[in-house]
Amino acid sequence: MAGERVKLQVKERESRGSAESRRLRARGLVPGVLYGKGKGAHPFCVEERELRRALTGDHGLHAILDIVFDGQKTAHHAVLKEYQLDPVRPRLLHIDLHEVRLDQPIHAQVVVELVGESEGVKEGGVLTQVARQVNVEALPMDVPDHLELDISGMAIGDSMRLSDLRVPEGVKPLDDPETVLATVTPPTKVELPEEFVEEEGEEVEGEVPEGELPEGAAEAPAEPEGEAGGEAQTTEG
């Protein structure tokens, strides 16, 4: 939900090399940088457990983080700018935060969630979510963690655009109003080539019906009696 604030205690760090970052991760710390307007960059490190707590839960990734450096009392209001995950293990490798003022609007990307059940899907149509995020402008405390798009009225052939998305007061969409968010298309039919389609009871060319001989074929003569077993018989003179 919008308007969540989470306090996060961090430690200032002096070096920013990759070797130092590896040492911090080995101790359960995540390196990060706090970027401020006209104030440069402030490298820090934070316990991974505390960072995960701050970035998960009902507030989502759009919570306002009150960053407090060790030895200081003043909090820096910040939002998540970027984070890096380990591709192998489920852990955070690095995080970038952006300092903001609570009385000035910011730009953010918000996830679009589809709600409801489309009438077109009930009839066999295929629902496709074309865009999963939209760009918005709002005060930091007003940025929603997601926006809902009601698709229950969509029939086969319908599309819903950004202009159909209901946004809370104080939130301004920044993308083109004609941006397509979701579509319902007719079901796809798989048709086999004609040579693979045989009507029921149709004879395949070259196949001989059971009990019949091909035209022009002579019936094999009956095997002479007495020649069973394949041995020739002789008559004594």
C-alpha positions in Angstrom: 0.0 0.0 0.0 1.1 3.6 -0.5 2.2 5.8 2.4 4.3 3.2 4.3 7.5 4.3 6.0 10.2 1.9 7.2 13.2 2.9 9.3 16.5 1.3 8.2 19.7 1.6 10.2 22.9 1.6 8.0 26.6 2.0 8.4 28.8 4.3 6.3 31.6 2.6 4.4 34.6 4.3 2.9 35.8 1.9 0.2 33.7 0.9 -2.8 35.8 -1.8 -4.5 34.6 -5.3 -5.4 37.0 -6.9 -2.9 35.5 -4.9 -0.1 32.0 -5.8 -1.3 32.8 -9.5 -1.2 34.1 -9.1 2.4 30.9 -7.4 3.4 28.7 -10.1 1.9 30.7 -12.7 3.7 29.7 -11.0 7.0 26.0 -11.0 6.0 26.0 -7.3 5.0 24.8 -5.8 1.7 26.7 -2.9 0.1 24.6 0.1 -1.1 24.7 3.7 -2.2 22.4 6.5 -1.2 22.1 9.1 -4.0 21.0 12.6 -3.0 20.1 15.6 -5.1 23.2 17.8 -5.3 24.7 15.9 -2.3 26.7 13.2 -4.2 26.7 9.6 -3.3 26.9 8.1 0.2 28.2 4.5 0.3 26.8 2.3 3.1 26.3 -1.2 4.2 23.3 -2.8 5.9 22.4 -6.2 7.4 20.7 -8.3 4.7 18.1 -9.5 7.2 17.1 -5.9 8.0 17.1 -5.0 4.3 14.8 -7.8 3.4 12.4 -6.8 6.2 12.3 -3.3 4.8 11.7 -4.3 1.2 9.0 -7.0 1.8 5.6 -7.0 3.3 2.4 -5.0 2.7 4.3 -1.9 1.8 6.0 -3.5 -1.2 9.0 -1.9 -3.0 7.5 1.6 -3.0 7.8 2.2 0.8 9.6 5.3 2.0 12.8 4.2 3.7 14.0 6.4 6.5 17.7 5.9 6.3 19.6 6.6 9.5 23.4 6.3 9.5 25.2 5.1 12.7 26.0 8.0 15.0 23.3 10.3 13.4 19.8 11.1 14.3 18.5 12.7 11.1 16.7 10.4 8.8 17.2 10.6 5.0 13.9 9.9 3.2 14.7 7.5 0.3 13.1 5.2 -2.2 14.4 2.1 -3.9 16.2 2.9 -7.2 17.8 -0.4 -8.1 18.8 -3.7 -6.6 20.9 -6.6 -7.7 20.2 -10.3 -6.9 22.5 -13.2 -6.8 21.7 -15.3 -9.9 22.5 -18.6 -8.1 21.6 -18.1 -4.4 18.5 -16.2 -3.1 20.4 -13.1 -1.7 20.8 -9.4 -2.4 24.2 -8.3 -3.8 23.8 -4.6 -4.0 21.2 -1.8 -3.6 20.9 1.8 -4.8 18.6 4.2 -3.0 17.5 7.7 -4.1 16.9 10.5 -1.5 13.6 12.3 -2.0 11.6 15.1 -0.4 8.1 14.1 0.8 6.6 17.3 -0.5 7.8 16.9 -4.1 6.5 14.4 -6.7 8.6 11.6 -8.0 8.4 9.3 -11.0 7.9 5.6 -10.3 7.0 2.3 -12.1 3.9 0.6 -10.7 2.8 -3.0 -11.4 -0.6 -3.5 -13.1 -2.6 -6.5 -11.7 -5.6 -7.9 -13.6 -8.7 -8.6 -11.5 -12.0 -10.2 -12.4 -12.8 -12.9 -14.9 -13.2 -11.9 -18.5 -16.4 -13.0 -20.3 -14.3 -13.6 -23.4 -12.1 -16.1 -21.6 -15.2 -18.0 -20.4 -16.1 -18.3 -24.1 -12.7 -19.8 -25.0 -10.8 -16.6 -25.7 -7.1 -16.1 -24.8 -6.2 -13.3 -22.3 -2.9 -11.6 -22.8 -1.4 -9.0 -20.5 0.6 -6.8 -22.8 2.0 -4.3 -20.3 2.8 -5.3 -16.7 4.0 -1.9 -15.4 3.2 1.7 -16.0 5.0 4.9 -15.2 3.4 7.4 -12.8 4.1 10.6 -11.1 3.0 11.2 -7.5 4.2 12.4 -4.1 6.5 9.7 -2.5 3.8 8.9 0.1 1.1 8.5 -2.6 2.8 6.1 -4.9 0.7 2.9 -4.9 2.4 -0.5 -4.7 0.2 -1.7 -7.6 -2.8 -0.7 -9.8 -5.8 -2.9 -10.5 -7.3 -3.3 -14.0 -10.8 -4.8 -14.0 -11.1 -7.2 -17.0 -14.5 -8.7 -16.2 -16.2 -6.8 -19.0 -13.8 -7.9 -21.8 -15.2 -9.9 -24.6 -13.4 -11.7 -27.4 -11.7 -9.1 -29.6 -11.6 -6.4 -26.8 -8.5 -4.5 -25.7 -8.1 -2.4 -22.5 -5.7 0.6 -22.6 -4.1 2.9 -20.1 -7.0 5.3 -20.4 -9.2 2.5 -18.9 -7.1 2.1 -15.8 -8.5 3.7 -12.7 -5.8 5.5 -10.6 -6.1 7.0 -7.1 -6.3 10.7 -6.7 -2.9 12.4 -6.8 -1.4 9.8 -9.1 -0.7 10.8 -12.7 0.0 8.3 -15.4 2.9 9.3 -17.6 2.6 6.8 -20.5 0.5 7.3 -23.7 -3.2 6.9 -22.8 -3.5 4.5 -25.9 -1.0 2.1 -24.5 -2.5 -1.4 -24.6 -2.6 -3.2 -21.3 -4.6 -6.3 -22.0 -6.3 -8.1 -24.9 -8.6 -11.1 -25.4 -8.1 -12.8 -28.7 -10.1 -15.7 -30.4 -8.9 -19.2 -29.6 -6.3 -20.6 -31.9 -7.3 -23.5 -34.1 -4.7 -26.0 -35.2 -5.6 -27.3 -38.7 -3.9 -30.4 -40.1 -2.8 -30.4 -43.8 -5.3 -32.0 -46.1 -3.1 -35.0 -46.8 -3.3 -36.0 -43.1 -7.1 -35.8 -42.9 -9.0 -38.9 -43.8 -12.7 -39.2 -43.8 -14.1 -42.1 -41.9 -14.4 -45.1 -44.1 -12.3 -43.6 -46.9 -9.9 -46.1 -48.5 -6.3 -45.1 -48.7 -4.8 -45.4 -52.2 -2.9 -48.6 -52.7 -4.5 -50.4 -49.8 -6.3 -53.6 -50.6 -9.5 -54.3 -48.7 -9.5 -57.5 -46.7 -10.7 -60.5 -48.6 -10.1 -59.1 -52.1 -7.2 -59.4 -54.5 -5.7 -56.7 -56.6 -7.0 -56.4 -60.1 -5.1 -58.8 -62.5 -3.6 -60.9 -59.7 -3.9 -64.7 -60.1 -4.9 -66.8 -57.2 -2.0 -69.0 -56.0 -2.5 -72.7 -57.0 -3.3 -75.1 -54.3 -0.3 -77.0 -53.0 -0.3 -80.6 -54.3 -1.2 -83.3 -51.9 1.6 -85.4 -50.7 4.2 -82.7 -50.9 3.7 -81.5 -47.4 6.9 -81.0 -45.5 8.7 -79.8 -48.6 10.2 -83.3 -49.5 10.0 -84.6 -53.1 8.5 -88.1 -53.7 10.0 -90.6 -56.2 8.5 -93.6 -58.0 10.4 -96.7 -58.1 10.9 -98.3 -61.5 
